[in-house]
Amino acid sequence: MFYLESSDIMRLRNLKDKEELLENCSYLIKNPSEYKGLWKNVFQNNHPIHIEIGMGKGDFIYEMAKKYPDVNFIGIEKYSNVLARAIKKYPLALDNLKIINMDALYLGDVFDKEIEVIYLNFSDPWPKERTKERRLTSEVFLNIYEQIFKSEKRIFMKTDNLGLFASSIVSLSKFGYEFLCVSFDLHQSGLPNVYTEYEKKFQAQGVKINYLEAFKK
Ligand SMILES: C[S@@+](CC[C@H](N)C(=O)[O-])C[C@H]1O[C@@H](n2cnc3c(N)ncnc32)[C@H](O)[C@@H]1O
């Protein structure tokens, strides 16, 4: 038997006004590869650029952009159905926020050593051995991130899933990352935190959140 999770159903279900939402969104970048190496022109400043891979409905990236106006944020989301929901929820453009509808597998076509921080929030866990390369912290993706990171590389990750968390720590360590911080209970750690949509749901259920900050010179 094949079960769909509610997040899968949301990804698959079409919004009636999806095309219109995507077409009219002023902060959705529709041809991102045209800006490879030129993202500072898009934002018209030299502020650092942070990306969230798998931004979902955008709660985190939108709040971060409001909180840190001197940082440029770009949200990446694979599914247009999900992105359209983010646009519906956050219709107002912010100067320091752009979003892109793409699979992170192709980030190397879009950025050239321009990114300072990658956020991975509640990434899909891909628990099966045969699909482990799809994890956003697998060697496949860490190699892609090498192409887009500026100099020092910083990955901030949060997840409810201990299996994904453990495998990410192993994979990041093997790839030469060191850890500035590892917590198995982010909400009790006193660390500053901006909640994601999934995180709010997990908190309501009393689920502990794992968090790490990894860096590589
Ligand atoms: C479990 S949801 C978490 C959403 C949000 N980060 C949060 O915490 O509320 C994972 C999101 O990552 C997106 N995603 C998964 N793999 C991706 C990839 N390779 N590239 C871009 N987005 C991806 C999914 O479509 C989904 O919206």
The ligand as an SDF file (V2000), in Angstrom:
LIG
                    3D

 27 29  0  0  0  0  0  0  0  0999 V2000
    8.6370   19.2770    4.5280 C   0  0  0  0  0  0  0  0  0  0  0  0
    8.5280   20.7250    3.5860 S   0  0  0  0  0  0  0  0  0  0  0  0
    9.1430   22.0010    4.6870 C   0  0  0  0  0  0  0  0  0  0  0  0
    8.7150   23.3760    4.2690 C   0  0  0  0  0  0  0  0  0  0  0  0
    9.2870   24.5500    5.0970 C   0  0  0  0  0  0  0  0  0  0  0  0
   10.7310   24.6040    4.9860 N   0  0  0  0  0  0  0  0  0  0  0  0
    8.8820   24.4580    6.5310 C   0  0  0  0  0  0  0  0  0  0  0  0
    9.7320   24.1250    7.3640 O   0  0  0  0  0  0  0  0  0  0  0  0
    7.7190   24.7310    6.8350 O   0  0  0  0  0  0  0  0  0  0  0  0
    9.8850   20.5070    2.4750 C   0  0  0  0  0  0  0  0  0  0  0  0
    9.7980   21.4370    1.2820 C   0  0  0  0  0  0  0  0  0  0  0  0
   10.9760   21.2790    0.4940 O   0  0  0  0  0  0  0  0  0  0  0  0
   10.6360   21.2430   -0.8880 C   0  0  0  0  0  0  0  0  0  0  0  0
   11.7190   20.5240   -1.5780 N   0  0  0  0  0  0  0  0  0  0  0  0
   12.0410   19.2330   -1.4180 C   0  0  0  0  0  0  0  0  0  0  0  0
   13.0750   18.8880   -2.2050 N   0  0  0  0  0  0  0  0  0  0  0  0
   13.4250   20.0110   -2.8710 C   0  0  0  0  0  0  0  0  0  0  0  0
   14.4160   20.3020   -3.8510 C   0  0  0  0  0  0  0  0  0  0  0  0
   15.2430   19.3420   -4.2890 N   0  0  0  0  0  0  0  0  0  0  0  0
   14.5010   21.5530   -4.3250 N   0  0  0  0  0  0  0  0  0  0  0  0
   13.6450   22.5190   -3.8860 C   0  0  0  0  0  0  0  0  0  0  0  0
   12.6710   22.3000   -2.9740 N   0  0  0  0  0  0  0  0  0  0  0  0
   12.5670   21.0700   -2.4660 C   0  0  0  0  0  0  0  0  0  0  0  0
    9.3060   20.5220   -0.8930 C   0  0  0  0  0  0  0  0  0  0  0  0
    8.5670   20.7510   -2.0570 O   0  0  0  0  0  0  0  0  0  0  0  0
    8.6380   21.0970    0.3570 C   0  0  0  0  0  0  0  0  0  0  0  0
    7.9070   22.2750    0.0710 O   0  0  0  0  0  0  0  0  0  0  0  0
  1  2  1  0
  2  3  1  0
  2 10  1  0
  3  4  1  0
  4  5  1  0
  5  6  1  0
  5  7  1  0
  7  8  2  0
  7  9  1  0
 10 11  1  0
 11 12  1  0
 11 26  1  0
 12 13  1  0
 13 14  1  0
 13 24  1  0
 14 15  1  0
 14 23  1  0
 15 16  2  0
 16 17  1  0
 17 18  1  0
 17 23  2  0
 18 19  1  0
 18 20  2  0
 20 21  1  0
 21 22  2  0
 22 23  1  0
 24 25  1  0
 24 26  1  0
 26 27  1  0
M  CHG  2   2   1   9  -1
M  END
$$$$
